[in-house]
Amino acid sequence: MLVALALGGCAGGGSATAPVGSTPGGGTSTGGSATANVEARWIAPTGAVGDDVVIEYALLDPDSDTAGLTVEYSPDGGASWFPATPAAQHPQHEAGPYFSTSPLGARHAFVWDSRADLGAVNAIHVRLRLTPTEAAGAGKAATSDEIAVINLGRQDPDCDYAAAFGELVLSVDRSGGFVPASVARNHVVHTRIYGDGKVVYRTSADGDRVIYAGWLSERQICALFKLLAEKDFWNMKDSYRAQMAPTDLPSARVTAALRGGRRKSVSSYGGAISAPPGYMEIYDALHAPPLEPAQPQRYVRVPISSSDLQRGYYFGAEHEKKWDTPSNWIWVAGGGPSGADVWRQP
């Protein structure tokens, strides 16, 4: 699977040259010698990866010198680092030891044999670090955010949700009713759970001003699907409404998807007022804190800028949705310049 990066630095090799901007994404630039004319910039690792992980990067240098590259991984959030084993036989892997660079960025690829380093594991959240080097020493290193490595098949054969990056398997929300336009525009779906374990969510304490992202294990996701089965979710009607319910109340909605395309959404007008037995138990279980995602990242929403609106996009992860973003804008993994994650107009 693909992990997209950009590295600023010096190199020699033979890749195509393409402009690479200082685009924020899923990582940071750290460290490096002040005398080395080389810099690393991380753009956007997205979702789960596994087995042979293709890492694309670019090396920038105003003098178009040559540079080396050291690739490391950390299984413990950056506390310790180990050399990343290359998948030397992979057709996209460039062995080096020296790589081309240009002022605009020469593109290359390193393919990491994650199974050789981590073994047969699921839901291991690792960091990757790429350090460009030249004669003067090491430059600034690009360090990724934590990513999931999926090197083992489904452990629970009776839990048949679709374990795929980008595929929504569970969601819960409360929407509708009478609310001002500004409130509706900034509404955040309460919880979105994806097949690779990523979860994007909000809490009742923070409301729509703060968005979180974290990870759920296969065990946690399977427990939620088993709860759906116990409460007979798959046989519920598509919608419920009490006869004497007040008008202009929001509806609670739970959506679930299984492998093979089976998908069901159940809404309950006014939540518990209209809900069938067991429905609100499912609804509550899909919220934090009962959800208990691991490694939560907290994003306090900042206002969208006039330049963002004029450009038609801004860089950011799915949970980094700015305040007052137009309601029709969508998040696209790798959909921006140089493969960065962006929020953008359709």
Summary of the structure (lengths in Angstrom):
residues: 346
radius of gyration: 22.6
end to end distance: 25.7
largest distance: 77.8
contacts: 1167
relative contact order: 0.15
helix: 14%
strand: 37%
